[in-house]
C-alpha cells in the first residue's frame, strides 16, 4: 500500500528517504512507469507556473513520448 502512495506523491513531497528509494526502485524496474511519473511532474509544473507566459512556455516544452 505504501508503494501506491509513493507513486502518487510528487517527488518534492517525498520527505522520507525510504519513500525516495522506493520511487527510484520502481522507476528503474519499469522505465515506462518512470516516464509516466516524469510526465506527471511536467504537467503539474505547467499548473504551478507563476504567469501565463511561463505556463505557455512550459506547455510548448511538454513532450509526450
Secondary structure as GFF3:
##gff-version 3
##sequence-region A 1 65
A	DSSP	alpha_helix	2	8	.	.	.	ID=ss1
A	DSSP	three_ten_helix	11	13	.	.	.	ID=ss2
A	DSSP	alpha_helix	17	29	.	.	.	ID=ss3
A	DSSP	alpha_helix	31	47	.	.	.	ID=ss4
A	DSSP	alpha_helix	52	61	.	.	.	ID=ss5
###
